[in-house]
Amino acid sequence: MEPLRIVLIVSPWYPVPPRGYGGIELMAYYLARELSQRGHSVTVIGRQGSQGPFETLALAPESWSRQLGTRDQIPRYNLFLYRAYEIVRKRAFDVIHDHSGPPGILLGATSRLQAPVVATLHGALSEAEGEFLAAVDHQVHLVAISRAQQSMVAGVEWRGVVHNAIDPKEYSPITRREDKDDYLVELARISPEKGQHLAIELARRLNVRLVLAGKVDDEARRYFEDKIQPHLNGQVVWRENVQGKEKAELLARARALVFPIQWEEPFGLAMIEAMVSGTPVIALAHGAAPEVVEPGVTGWLADDVDGMVAAYSRLDEIDLQRCVEEAGRRFGPDQMADGYLNVYERAIEQTIYSGTD
């Protein structure tokens, strides 16, 4: 494939790569970096503070992040997308890859651009969102991050499934059990749908330490105060925002990562981060967890807390070195870039073919 000129539109809220929270921005960083290393010309449109071995255009100041959750969130988001697509109109790109969600997809579908628009959906999808996507799926090349996400809506023409990725080299795997510490970890924002209360129940039944690492958004404050805070007693510990080396060490030293989700989560990057750290995953079989966790290789799946207790007793059956290797092979930047380049190539071919009709 000839070198492509690719623009990634991300969001105005977090820089690329993020400093802490920001799974979409982290994924976009790994993709942009891998594509650049392969000789493609990559531009990332995002927030102030974005950087990497590619061109970055900061269309949103850092101060906008404080307006998340306020009445100014939507107008700020709209202004960011308007500015982004103004740049796209004026510059020559071979592919526009949008990660901003339905508002950006709407602009991509209606802007009559010369280059094809590829859009990755990163969240759970409702019936109404499915109807919207089905209405624009001939103008925008839609990509899902899992088959589980695809199954949330009907009648949508998807152009591919590309799993998210992380860079295994940024983690410090521990693959000898004698070097592990005896604790469980859950890495996720504190929320009922993330199921921290079930992780606490699991730790209590197993009589093992539990580290809950994740921020508390305003809408989850009551859940934290009622269901989590009363159990922070030494056996259960909460860390608000781990990142960098602290996060890598926390994951690597854990006996397992627990993923007791209570919703159909479309991916779950924390599972991959644990696996490449040499830490198996014990997950409830919701959403994309059955696609991500390979039972007996990178972790175990369960239907309830009883099943998670049983899975804990089988952790020693997992070869930790193989866990690291399989996770890196399946969810590294290489596979993600291969997947998207395949989508890009087909989108470009279709655009050229359509233009000759």
Secondary structure, DSSP 8 states (H G I E B T S, - for coil): ----EEEEE--SSS-SS-SSS-HHHHHHHHHHHHHHHTT-EEEEEEETT--SSSEEEEEE-GGGGGGTTSTTHHHHHHHHHHHHHHHHHHS--SEEEE-S-HHHHHHHHHS--SS-EEEE--S---HHHHHHHHHHTTTEEEEES-HHHHTTSSS--EEEE------GGGS-----GGGS-SEEEEES-S-GGGTHHHHHHHHHHHT-EEEEE----GGGHHHIIIIIGGG-SSSEEEES---HHHHHHHHHHSSEEEE--SS--S--HHHHHHHTTT--EEEES-TTHHHH--BTTTEEEESSHHHHHHHHTTGGGS-HHHHHHHHHHHSSHHHHHHHHHHHHHHHHHHHHHHHT-
